[in-house]
Structure formats: C-alpha cells, structure tokens
Amino acid sequence: MNKTIILFLSALAFISCKEPENKENTLSELEVEAGWSLLFDGETTKGWHLYNRGDVPSAWIVLDGELYCKPDTFEVEHGDLLSDKSYSNFDLKFDWKISEAGNSGVFFNVQEGEEYPTAWTTGPEYQLLDNLGIHKEYLENTTHWSACLYGFKPNLNPVTPNPSGEWNYSRIMQKDGVVSFWLNDVKTAEQDLKGEEWKEMVANSGFKTFEAYGKSTSGHLALQDWAKGVSFKNIKIKEL
C-alpha cells in the first residue's frame, strides 16, 4: 500500500477516535469520574437564589447559554446570586466575560441571614474587572485589579484579563482554609484564612466594621450584581 495512503488512513483513524470537545455547560466523562459537578446547566438558574430573598424573579437571567446579570432592568429584583449549597474544601472553575468598564466578583464562604445585609459583608471576593476599560483612578489601588483577593493584596503574578466582551477562565480553590486564585491559568493569589496575618489584614481593612467578614472557612458562593453587566458559563465545582 502506498505510504501516503497509509499515513492518511492513520490520521483519519486518529481523528475518528479522538474524544469530541465538550459542549458548553456540560461535564465530560473524565470530569464526572473525577467528581466534578455542574453549577449551571446553561438553561436555568437551578441551584441558585437571590441573596436573602430566595427564588424570586431577578436581574439574573439565562441568555444564549450564559448566566447573565442584566444591569439595565428595574422591573425585577437586583442583588447577588447565591448558591443553594455551601462548600468548605472545593475546587471551582468558571468562564466569565464582563461589559466595558464592568466590575463584578465571585464571593466564597458567604453567610446568609437577615443580620447580613449583603454577601460581601461576610465573604471574601475574587475580583472580576475590565482592567483595560475601567477608569485609571480605580486601578491606582492594585488590590482592585481583576483576579485579586479584593481589597487585600495585588496579584501574585502579572496577568491582564481579556478585553471586555471576551471570555476569561478562572479558578478558586480552597483546602483547609487556604484559598488560591487563578486567571487564565496564571496564579494570582494564595491566602491562609485561618492565620494571624489574615486577621490583621481584615482588622486594618475597610471590612473591619463587619463582624462576620472573613471569619468562616465554609459557606455559599455568590456572583456579584454590581455594575455594567457580567456573564458566566461552564461553572463547575469539585468538593475536596
């Protein structure tokens, strides 16, 4: 048989046997076997509710397979979207894109109750920001940049998120109270939330007036409704 034909058939066989790429908002067989769970099915907001207000119509909608916070509607409730379930040791990964000059975040270890006015008064934040489009004065505080542990430390390694309207890939992992962040596979934060350093950081921050802030190493996840609009997809979690 002609050598060229053999190479062609070998390549064809490889392509045929290759595992197809994952569809959006689904888990691969390998992910299922590894213990990953899907937090957004691409069609509903099942598994989430508005912070302190339960399952009510809100600015969070599903649009073209994206979990989207619509900023310009006043016909429904606004607020942060909270996971129904609480987590302690976990690995969370998600895709996100933000509007021009947009500002949002993902909170973790969030406590819910009437004594807590908002999610950010209890849970630390993975900052989501349009670094390229936000006004320069905001960026003067380097603890406000995208993928920072908001309000506390600059990014561990330099990284710039993709421009507004383009997707980014993020990851938050917490194990025994130590939390780590990544943005587009670049590690941006690591912090022990049980140590004295963290207690001192909170005591010297703008969050010091909120008694429950940063005290827990378990709680809900929350997606922030803040400004300009933000979208999420492929939200997946693995409990460790």
Rosetta blueprint (number, residue, H / E / L):
1 M L
2 N L
3 K H
4 T H
5 I H
6 I H
7 L H
8 F H
9 L H
10 S H
11 A H
12 L H
13 A H
14 F H
15 I H
16 S H
17 C H
18 K L
19 E L
20 P L
21 E L
22 N L
23 K L
24 E L
25 N L
26 T L
27 L L
28 S L
29 E H
30 L H
31 E H
32 V H
33 E H
34 A H
35 G L
36 W E
37 S E
38 L E
39 L L
40 F L
41 D L
42 G L
43 E L
44 T L
45 T L
46 K L
47 G L
48 W E
49 H E
50 L E
51 Y L
52 N L
53 R L
54 G E
55 D L
56 V L
57 P L
58 S E
59 A L
60 W E
61 I E
62 V E
63 L E
64 D L
65 G L
66 E E
67 L E
68 Y E
69 C E
70 K L
71 P L
72 D L
73 T L
74 F L
75 E L
76 V L
77 E E
78 H L
79 G L
80 D L
81 L E
82 L E
83 S E
84 D E
85 K E
86 S E
87 Y E
88 S L
89 N L
90 F E
91 D E
92 L E
93 K E
94 F E
95 D E
96 W E
97 K E
98 I E
99 S L
100 E L
101 A L
102 G L
103 N E
104 S E
105 G E
106 V E
107 F E
108 F E
109 N E
110 V E
111 Q L
112 E L
113 G L
114 E L
115 E L
116 Y L
117 P L
118 T L
119 A H
120 W H
121 T H
122 T L
123 G L
124 P L
125 E E
126 Y E
127 Q E
128 L E
129 L E
130 D L
131 N L
132 L L
133 G L
134 I L
135 H L
136 K H
137 E H
138 Y H
139 L H
140 E L
141 N L
142 T H
143 T H
144 H H
145 W L
146 S L
147 A L
148 C L
149 L E
150 Y L
151 G L
152 F L
153 K E
154 P L
155 N L
156 L L
157 N L
158 P L
159 V L
160 T L
161 P L
162 N L
163 P L
164 S L
165 G L
166 E L
167 W L
168 N E
169 Y E
170 S E
171 R E
172 I E
173 M E
174 Q E
175 K E
176 D L
177 G L
178 V E
179 V E
180 S E
181 F E
182 W E
183 L E
184 N L
185 D L
186 V E
187 K E
188 T E
189 A E
190 E E
191 Q E
192 D E
193 L L
194 K L
195 G L
196 E H
197 E H
198 W H
199 K H
200 E H
201 M H
202 V H
203 A H
204 N L
205 S L
206 G L
207 F L
208 K L
209 T L
210 F L
211 E L
212 A L
213 Y L
214 G L
215 K L
216 S L
217 T L
218 S L
219 G E
220 H E
221 L E
222 A E
223 L E
224 Q L
225 D L
226 W L
227 A E
228 K L
229 G L
230 V E
231 S E
232 F E
233 K E
234 N E
235 I E
236 K E
237 I E
238 K E
239 E E
240 L L
